[in-house]
Amino acid sequence: MKDNNMKICVLSMQRVPNFGSVLQSYALKKILNNMGHDVEFLDIQYNKADDDLIRNFRSDFSAECQKGGFWSKLKKVDRYAINRIRIKRKSNMQDKVFDDFVNNILGVADPKKNYDLCIIGSDEVFNCTADTAWGFTSQLFGNVEQADCVVTYAASCGSTKIDDLPNSVVNKIKEAFSKISAFSVRDENTEEFVKLITGKKPERHLDPVIIGDFSSEIKSVNISTKVPKRYCIVYSYYNRINKPEEIKQIEKFCRKHSLEIVSIGAPQMWIKNHLILTPFEILTAFKNAEFVVTDTFHGTIFSAKYAKRFVTISRPSNYNKMKSLISDLNIEQHYSTDFSSLEKVYRVIDDKKQIEDLAIQGRYHTVEYLRRVCAQP
C-alpha cells in the first residue's frame, strides 16, 4: 500500500561524479517512489557569505592523492605520461555517463519550485571543512527555502568534528539546524555532532546503498565484453593509491593470482585498464571480480554486498565514517591499515546472507522513518 503522494526534493551530492554519490541518491529515490512520492534532486548552491566564515579552517588531505614536490610530479609524468592522456579521455567519457544518469534517471529539481518536503542526505552533506565546489553553505544544514518541511536522512559529517569549527560556523549551523524537524545520521561522529549542537540525539540509519535493492537493475546488465576474465578491482579516489610500496604490493599480489588489475570510477595513473561503466554495471563488476582493493566508504559497501573477496583500508580523511561502517556491517576481518595483508584478507570469504539480512532490516527501519517524517504537518 502506497503512502499519500508528496512532492519531495532531495538535497544531496548527486553531482559529485562517483558511483557512491549517484547510487545512494538512486536508492533513496527508489524507496520514496515505491512509497508513492514524486522525487527530484536539488542542486547545492554556493553561498559566499557562509563560505567566508570557514575559509581558513579547511581540512587538507591533498597528501593522500599527491606526494612530493616538483621532482616527484615530474617522475610521475615521465612514467605515466601516455597513460594519463588515455585516461583523460576515458575520465571525460565516465563523467558523461554520470551526467546522463543524474539528468535522465534521478531528475533535477526546479530551484524556483516549492516542495512539500526536503530530505538532506545521504553522504557527507554535513562536511563543512572539505574543499568542495560549494564550500560551506547553510543550505545543507537546513536553510532550504524551496521546502515546507526539512528533514535529514543518513547524513554524515565526514571528517568534520565540532572542535574543528570556529564559533561563527557553529552558530550558523545551529541556526540552520533549528529549521530541521527530524534528524537521521549514518555514523557515530555525526550523531555526536548533531547532539552537541541541538541537544537532541538523532536517529541512526544505514546508507541507502546498503539497504537499496538493485536486483532488478543488475539482472538486465551484461558486462562480459567490458571486463577481463579474471580481474582485481582497485576502487579509490583520483590517483589516491600512488605510493610505490602500495603499487608494488598490489601488483605482486595480482601476479601471484593471475589477476588483471582494473580501475573503476576514478583512475589510478599506474593502472592501464580503466573501465567505463554505468552505475548499475559497476555492481555486476564487483560481483564478478575475483578481488577488490578499496579505501572508500561506498567502495566498501559495494564490496560487502557483492564482491567474493575484498580488502578495505581507511584513510585520515574517512576514518570517522569508515570506523562506523565496518562495525555496522560486521566486516572487521576485511579491514587493514595497509596493503601488506592482501594475501591474508584474500582467504576470507563471507556469507552474503548476513549483509542481505542487515539490508532488509535496515530498509524496514528506513521506510518506517520516512513514513513518519512524511506524515508531519
C-alpha distance (Angstrom), angle and dihedral (degrees) to the residues before:
residue distance angle dihedral
M1 . . .
K2 3.80 . .
D3 3.79 125.9 .
N4 3.80 124.0 -121.4
N5 3.80 110.9 -70.5
M6 3.80 116.8 -99.3
K7 3.78 132.4 178.9
I8 3.80 104.5 -123.6
C9 3.78 130.8 -176.0
V10 3.79 118.9 -162.4
L11 3.79 117.7 -149.8
S12 3.76 105.6 -156.1
M13 3.81 144.3 123.4
Q14 3.80 98.4 -84.2
R15 3.82 90.6 132.6
V16 3.81 91.6 63.6
P17 3.82 103.2 102.3
N18 3.79 101.4 -125.1
F19 3.77 135.4 100.8
G20 3.80 95.5 -116.1
S21 3.80 93.1 56.5
V22 3.80 96.4 49.1
L23 3.81 96.9 39.7
Q24 3.81 95.0 49.1
S25 3.82 86.5 51.0
Y26 3.80 92.1 48.6
A27 3.81 93.4 47.3
L28 3.81 92.6 52.8
K29 3.80 91.6 45.6
K30 3.81 91.1 50.8
I31 3.81 92.1 52.7
L32 3.81 91.6 48.9
N33 3.82 92.1 45.6
N34 3.81 90.0 52.0
M35 3.81 87.4 53.3
G36 3.82 88.3 56.9
H37 3.81 100.6 -102.3
D38 3.79 130.7 133.2
V39 3.81 110.9 -125.9
E40 3.80 133.4 -165.6
F41 3.80 131.2 166.8
L42 3.78 121.2 -116.7
D43 3.79 117.8 -146.6
I44 3.81 118.8 -124.9
Q45 3.81 111.9 -109.7
Y46 3.81 123.1 -143.1
N47 3.83 113.4 -124.6
K48 3.81 113.5 -165.9
A49 3.81 95.1 -166.2
D50 3.81 90.8 54.1
D51 3.79 94.5 42.1
D52 3.80 93.1 51.3
L53 3.82 88.3 63.3
I54 3.79 92.3 66.9
R55 3.79 104.3 27.3
N56 3.82 93.1 116.4
F57 3.80 95.6 44.0
R58 3.80 101.6 64.4
S59 3.80 120.5 140.4
D60 3.80 112.6 -121.2
F61 3.79 115.1 -149.4
S62 3.81 95.4 150.5
A63 3.81 90.3 119.9
E64 3.82 88.6 70.3
C65 3.80 90.7 66.0
Q66 3.79 103.7 28.8
K67 3.76 127.4 36.5
G68 3.78 128.6 -165.5
G69 3.78 134.2 -4.1
F70 3.78 135.0 -80.8
W71 3.82 98.3 -42.3
S72 3.79 92.3 48.6
K73 3.80 90.8 51.9
L74 3.79 91.2 46.4
K75 3.81 91.5 54.2
K76 3.81 90.1 51.5
V77 3.79 90.8 50.2
D78 3.81 90.3 50.8
R79 3.79 93.9 48.6
Y80 3.80 100.8 38.2
A81 3.83 102.9 26.0
I82 3.81 95.9 116.9
N83 3.78 92.8 42.8
R84 3.83 91.0 50.2
I85 3.81 90.9 56.7
R86 3.80 92.0 48.9
I87 3.81 92.8 45.1
K88 3.81 93.6 49.0
R89 3.79 89.3 61.3
K90 3.80 91.8 46.5
S91 3.82 92.0 47.5
N92 3.79 90.0 55.0
M93 3.80 89.4 51.3
Q94 3.82 91.3 50.0
D95 3.82 91.6 49.3
K96 3.81 88.6 53.4
V97 3.83 89.0 54.1
F98 3.81 89.9 52.7
D99 3.82 92.5 47.8
D100 3.79 91.8 50.7
F101 3.80 90.7 49.7
V102 3.82 93.2 51.0
N103 3.80 94.6 46.3
N104 3.81 100.0 38.6
I105 3.82 104.8 29.5
L106 3.79 107.0 26.3
G107 3.80 100.3 33.7
V108 3.80 125.7 -138.5
A109 3.82 120.2 -112.6
D110 3.78 122.9 -126.5
P111 3.83 106.7 -116.9
K112 3.82 89.8 -151.2
K113 3.80 92.9 54.9
N114 3.81 126.2 89.6
Y115 3.80 121.8 -126.1
D116 3.79 131.9 -162.1
L117 3.80 92.4 -133.0
C118 3.79 139.3 11.0
I119 3.79 119.4 -155.7
I120 3.81 113.9 -160.5
G121 3.79 110.1 -154.2
S122 2.85 174.0 -43.3
D123 3.84 117.4 -153.3
E124 3.83 127.3 33.3
V125 3.80 95.7 -32.6
F126 3.85 90.9 139.9
N127 3.81 94.6 50.7
C128 3.79 100.0 114.1
T129 3.81 98.3 164.9
A130 3.81 97.6 57.4
D131 3.79 119.8 107.2
T132 3.81 100.0 -113.7
A133 3.81 136.1 152.3
W134 3.81 90.8 -108.0
G135 3.80 97.1 42.0
F136 3.78 116.8 -166.1
T137 3.79 112.2 -16.9
S138 3.80 126.5 168.7
Q139 3.81 87.0 -144.9
L140 3.81 87.4 82.2
F141 3.81 90.0 53.2
G142 3.80 97.5 53.3
N143 3.83 110.5 -66.9
V144 3.80 94.5 120.8
E145 3.78 109.0 146.9
Q146 3.83 93.5 -176.8
A147 3.82 95.5 67.8
D148 3.80 136.0 68.1
C149 3.81 91.4 -150.5
V150 3.83 131.6 24.0
V151 3.82 128.4 -158.5
T152 3.79 134.9 158.6
Y153 3.79 131.8 -127.8
A154 3.83 124.8 -160.2
A155 3.79 91.0 -26.0
S156 3.80 119.4 179.0
C157 3.80 136.1 -159.9
G158 3.77 91.7 -156.0
S159 3.79 106.9 -158.9
T160 3.82 94.9 -15.6
K161 3.79 118.3 115.7
I162 3.78 125.6 -176.4
D163 3.82 90.5 -116.9
D164 3.82 88.2 62.1
L165 3.80 92.7 63.0
P166 3.81 132.5 83.8
N167 3.82 117.1 -123.9
S168 3.80 91.3 -108.3
V169 3.82 90.5 61.2
V170 3.82 93.8 43.7
N171 3.81 89.5 52.1
K172 3.80 91.7 48.5
I173 3.81 90.4 50.5
K174 3.80 91.7 46.9
E175 3.80 90.0 53.0
A176 3.81 92.0 48.9
F177 3.82 93.0 44.3
S178 3.82 89.2 58.5
K179 3.80 87.7 71.1
I180 3.82 93.2 57.5
S181 3.80 114.1 92.8
A182 3.83 98.7 -168.4
F183 3.80 132.4 22.0
S184 3.80 127.0 -150.7
V185 3.83 121.4 173.7
R186 3.79 134.4 176.7
D187 3.82 105.9 -144.2
E188 3.80 143.8 37.1
N189 3.80 95.8 -109.7
T190 3.81 92.3 55.4
E191 3.80 91.6 43.9
E192 3.80 89.4 56.4
F193 3.81 91.4 44.0
V194 3.80 93.4 54.8
K195 3.80 92.6 42.6
L196 3.80 93.3 52.5
I197 3.80 93.0 50.2
T198 3.81 100.8 38.9
G199 3.80 102.5 26.0
K200 3.82 88.0 -128.7
K201 3.79 129.8 106.7
P202 3.83 110.9 -124.1
E203 3.78 124.4 -142.7
R204 3.81 118.8 -101.9
H205 3.80 122.0 -131.1
L206 3.78 135.6 169.4
D207 3.78 123.1 -105.0
P208 3.84 112.8 -89.0
V209 3.81 92.0 -116.2
I210 3.80 90.2 61.0
I211 3.79 94.8 50.8
G212 3.80 96.0 33.8
D213 3.80 119.0 112.9
F214 3.81 107.4 -139.3
S215 3.80 96.3 161.7
S216 3.80 96.5 114.0
E217 3.81 92.1 45.5
I218 3.81 92.6 50.5
K219 3.80 92.1 46.6
S220 3.80 91.7 65.4
V221 3.82 94.4 48.3
N222 3.81 125.6 99.5
I223 3.81 116.8 178.9
S224 3.81 99.1 161.6
T225 3.81 92.1 119.8
K226 3.81 94.0 46.9
V227 3.81 102.1 54.1
P228 3.83 134.5 54.1
K229 3.79 120.4 -107.3
R230 3.82 94.7 -107.0
Y231 3.76 117.1 16.9
C232 3.79 146.6 161.3
I233 3.81 118.1 -141.4
V234 3.79 119.1 -140.9
Y235 3.80 106.1 -161.9
S236 3.78 117.7 -177.0
Y237 3.80 142.9 117.2
Y238 3.78 120.5 -71.8
N239 3.83 108.9 -50.1
R240 3.81 92.1 -28.9
I241 3.80 93.5 137.3
N242 3.78 95.3 64.4
K243 3.82 109.5 124.0
P244 3.82 112.5 115.6
E245 3.81 93.0 -129.5
E246 3.83 91.7 51.8
I247 3.79 92.0 48.8
K248 3.81 93.0 48.0
Q249 3.82 92.5 50.2
I250 3.80 92.6 51.5
E251 3.80 93.5 44.7
K252 3.82 92.7 47.7
F253 3.81 91.2 49.6
C254 3.81 92.8 49.2
R255 3.80 93.2 47.5
K256 3.79 90.0 53.3
H257 3.81 91.9 52.7
S258 3.83 96.3 37.2
L259 3.78 93.5 -117.8
E260 3.78 125.6 153.1
I261 3.81 112.0 -135.1
V262 3.80 116.5 -128.0
S263 3.80 131.0 176.1
I264 3.79 122.4 -145.1
G265 3.79 130.6 -168.6
A266 3.80 100.9 2.0
P267 3.81 121.1 27.8
Q268 3.79 127.2 -118.5
M269 3.79 108.3 -149.5
W270 3.81 94.2 -133.6
I271 3.81 94.0 55.4
K272 3.81 113.7 85.4
N273 3.81 98.0 -169.0
H274 3.81 107.5 67.8
L275 3.81 110.3 170.7
I276 3.81 124.1 -142.7
L277 3.80 108.2 -148.2
T278 3.78 139.8 160.4
P279 3.83 119.5 -114.0
F280 3.80 91.1 -100.1
E281 3.80 94.5 44.3
I282 3.80 91.0 57.8
L283 3.81 90.9 63.2
T284 3.80 90.2 55.8
A285 3.81 89.4 46.0
F286 3.81 90.3 56.2
K287 3.80 90.4 45.9
N288 3.82 92.9 53.2
A289 3.82 97.3 41.1
E290 3.80 119.6 109.5
F291 3.82 90.5 -144.7
V292 3.81 139.7 -1.8
V293 3.79 128.1 -151.1
T294 3.80 113.2 -165.6
D295 3.78 141.1 158.6
T296 3.81 98.4 -175.6
F297 3.79 134.3 95.8
H298 3.80 98.3 -122.8
G299 3.79 92.6 36.7
T300 3.80 86.1 60.4
I301 3.81 90.9 50.4
F302 3.83 92.7 48.8
S303 3.80 88.3 50.2
A304 3.79 95.9 46.5
K305 3.81 91.6 50.3
Y306 3.78 100.7 40.3
A307 3.83 117.8 6.3
K308 3.80 123.0 97.6
R309 3.80 92.7 -144.5
F310 3.79 132.2 3.0
V311 3.78 147.3 158.6
T312 3.81 125.2 -144.7
I313 3.79 124.5 -161.7
S314 3.80 125.2 -169.5
R315 3.80 125.4 -138.1
P316 3.83 129.4 -156.6
S317 3.81 88.7 -104.6
N318 3.82 94.2 57.9
Y319 3.80 105.0 23.8
N320 3.83 94.3 111.4
K321 3.79 96.5 55.0
M322 3.83 95.0 35.5
K323 3.80 91.4 54.5
S324 3.81 91.1 56.7
L325 3.82 93.8 42.1
I326 3.80 94.8 52.1
S327 3.79 89.7 49.8
D328 3.82 94.0 45.1
L329 3.81 92.2 51.4
N330 3.81 95.1 39.0
I331 3.79 92.4 -130.1
E332 3.80 100.2 134.3
Q333 3.82 89.9 132.1
H334 3.83 89.0 67.3
Y335 3.80 95.4 50.7
S336 3.79 122.8 100.7
T337 3.78 135.6 168.9
D338 3.82 93.3 -141.0
F339 3.80 143.6 6.2
S340 3.79 97.4 -95.2
S341 3.82 93.6 90.4
L342 3.82 98.8 58.8
E343 3.80 93.0 115.5
K344 3.80 93.2 49.8
V345 3.81 94.4 48.0
Y346 3.83 90.9 44.4
R347 3.79 89.0 68.4
V348 3.83 91.9 59.7
I349 3.80 113.7 97.1
D350 3.81 119.5 -179.2
D351 3.74 134.5 -143.6
K352 3.82 99.3 -124.2
K353 3.81 90.8 -157.1
Q354 3.79 89.5 81.4
I355 3.82 90.9 58.9
E356 3.81 91.5 42.7
D357 3.81 91.4 53.4
L358 3.80 90.5 47.0
A359 3.81 90.4 50.9
I360 3.82 92.6 50.4
Q361 3.79 92.1 49.0
G362 3.80 91.7 45.2
R363 3.80 91.5 49.2
Y364 3.80 90.2 53.2
H365 3.83 92.2 52.8
T366 3.80 90.9 45.8
V367 3.80 94.0 52.9
E368 3.80 89.6 46.1
Y369 3.82 90.8 53.2
L370 3.81 93.9 45.1
R371 3.79 92.1 48.8
R372 3.80 88.8 52.7
V373 3.80 95.8 49.5
C374 3.81 92.9 42.7
A375 3.80 89.4 54.9
Q376 3.81 92.3 56.4
P377 3.83 114.8 114.5
